[in-house]
């Protein structure tokens, strides 16, 4: 039984899985859309939405809570330029939205290995 086991293994070791998620989320926030497999998109979608929610909720928080939120996201992303973009550009766009910041569009199978491909993108207001 897999009780209280969250996330997808993606046929990788723990370090490779963390690096893959971190890289995919950085690319997602950089380009605001990425084309990837359905399994990888499902693995990062929830974490990306939680990061946007933390950034969005810190707008009305005190100064110490703002610093704590930025440090939390920086520990997950490992990149301060992405943290600045998330807090200053992406999160304010979703100030009036309660979740559902991303959209998955199915693109069909990949020619090489028949993997289901999707387009993960930020929802436009």
C-alpha positions as CSV (number, residue, x, y, z in Angstrom):
1,X,0.0,0.0,0.0
2,X,1.1,3.5,-0.8
3,X,-0.5,5.4,2.2
4,X,0.8,8.9,2.6
5,X,3.2,8.7,-0.3
6,X,2.9,11.7,-2.5
7,X,4.5,12.6,-5.9
8,X,5.6,10.7,-8.9
9,X,8.9,8.7,-9.1
10,X,9.3,9.3,-12.9
11,X,11.8,6.4,-13.0
12,X,14.5,8.5,-11.4
13,X,16.5,8.6,-8.2
14,X,15.7,11.1,-5.5
15,X,18.3,13.6,-6.5
16,X,17.5,13.4,-10.2
17,X,13.8,13.8,-9.4
18,X,14.3,16.9,-7.4
19,X,16.6,18.4,-10.1
20,X,14.1,17.6,-12.8
21,X,11.2,19.2,-10.9
22,X,13.3,22.2,-10.1
23,X,14.4,22.7,-13.7
24,X,10.9,22.2,-15.1
25,X,9.3,24.7,-12.7
26,X,12.0,27.3,-13.5
27,X,11.4,26.8,-17.2
28,X,7.7,27.0,-16.6
29,X,7.9,30.3,-14.8
30,X,10.5,31.7,-17.3
31,X,8.5,31.0,-20.4
32,X,5.0,30.7,-18.8
33,X,4.4,27.6,-20.9
34,X,6.2,24.3,-21.5
35,X,5.7,21.3,-23.7
36,X,6.4,18.1,-21.8
37,X,5.0,14.6,-21.1
38,X,1.8,14.3,-19.2
39,X,3.5,12.5,-16.2
40,X,6.1,15.3,-15.8
41,X,3.4,18.0,-16.1
42,X,1.3,16.3,-13.5
43,X,4.4,16.0,-11.2
44,X,5.1,19.8,-11.3
45,X,1.6,21.3,-11.7
46,X,0.6,21.1,-8.0
47,X,3.9,22.4,-6.7
48,X,3.9,25.3,-9.2
49,X,0.4,26.3,-8.2
50,X,1.3,26.2,-4.5
51,X,4.3,28.5,-5.2
52,X,2.0,30.9,-7.0
53,X,-0.4,30.8,-4.0
54,X,2.4,31.5,-1.5
55,X,3.6,34.4,-3.6
56,X,0.0,35.8,-4.1
57,X,-0.8,35.5,-0.4
58,X,2.4,37.2,0.7
59,X,1.3,40.5,-1.0
60,X,-1.0,41.4,2.0
61,X,1.4,39.9,4.6
62,X,3.8,41.7,7.0
63,X,7.4,42.3,6.1
64,X,8.7,39.3,8.0
65,X,6.1,37.0,6.4
66,X,7.1,38.4,2.9
67,X,10.8,37.5,3.6
68,X,9.8,34.1,4.9
69,X,7.7,33.4,1.8
70,X,10.5,34.5,-0.5
71,X,13.0,32.3,1.4
72,X,10.6,29.3,1.2
73,X,10.2,29.6,-2.5
74,X,14.0,30.3,-3.0
75,X,14.7,27.0,-1.2
76,X,12.5,25.1,-3.6
77,X,13.7,26.9,-6.7
78,X,17.3,27.6,-5.9
79,X,17.3,30.7,-8.0
80,X,16.7,34.3,-6.8
81,X,15.9,35.7,-10.2
82,X,13.0,33.3,-10.6
83,X,11.8,34.2,-7.1
84,X,11.7,37.9,-8.1
85,X,9.9,37.2,-11.3
86,X,7.3,35.0,-9.5
87,X,6.6,37.5,-6.7
88,X,6.8,40.7,-8.8
89,X,5.3,39.6,-12.2
90,X,3.4,36.3,-12.0
91,X,1.7,36.4,-8.6
92,X,0.1,39.9,-9.0
93,X,-1.7,38.7,-12.1
94,X,-3.6,36.1,-10.1
95,X,-4.5,38.4,-7.1
96,X,-8.3,38.0,-7.8
97,X,-8.2,34.3,-8.6
98,X,-8.6,31.5,-6.1
99,X,-6.5,28.7,-7.6
100,X,-6.5,27.2,-11.0
101,X,-3.5,29.1,-12.3
102,X,-2.4,26.5,-14.9
103,X,-4.0,24.8,-17.9
104,X,-3.1,21.4,-19.5
105,X,-3.7,21.0,-23.2
106,X,-3.2,17.6,-24.7
107,X,-1.1,17.5,-27.8
108,X,-1.1,13.9,-28.7
109,X,1.6,11.2,-28.7
110,X,5.2,11.9,-29.3
111,X,6.5,10.3,-32.5
112,X,9.6,8.7,-31.0
113,X,8.3,6.8,-28.1
114,X,4.5,7.4,-28.2
115,X,4.5,9.3,-24.9
116,X,1.5,11.5,-24.2
117,X,2.6,15.2,-24.7
118,X,0.9,18.1,-23.1
119,X,1.2,21.9,-23.1
120,X,1.3,23.3,-19.5
121,X,0.7,27.0,-19.4
122,X,-0.4,29.8,-17.1
123,X,-4.0,30.8,-17.5
124,X,-4.5,34.3,-18.9
125,X,-7.0,36.5,-17.1
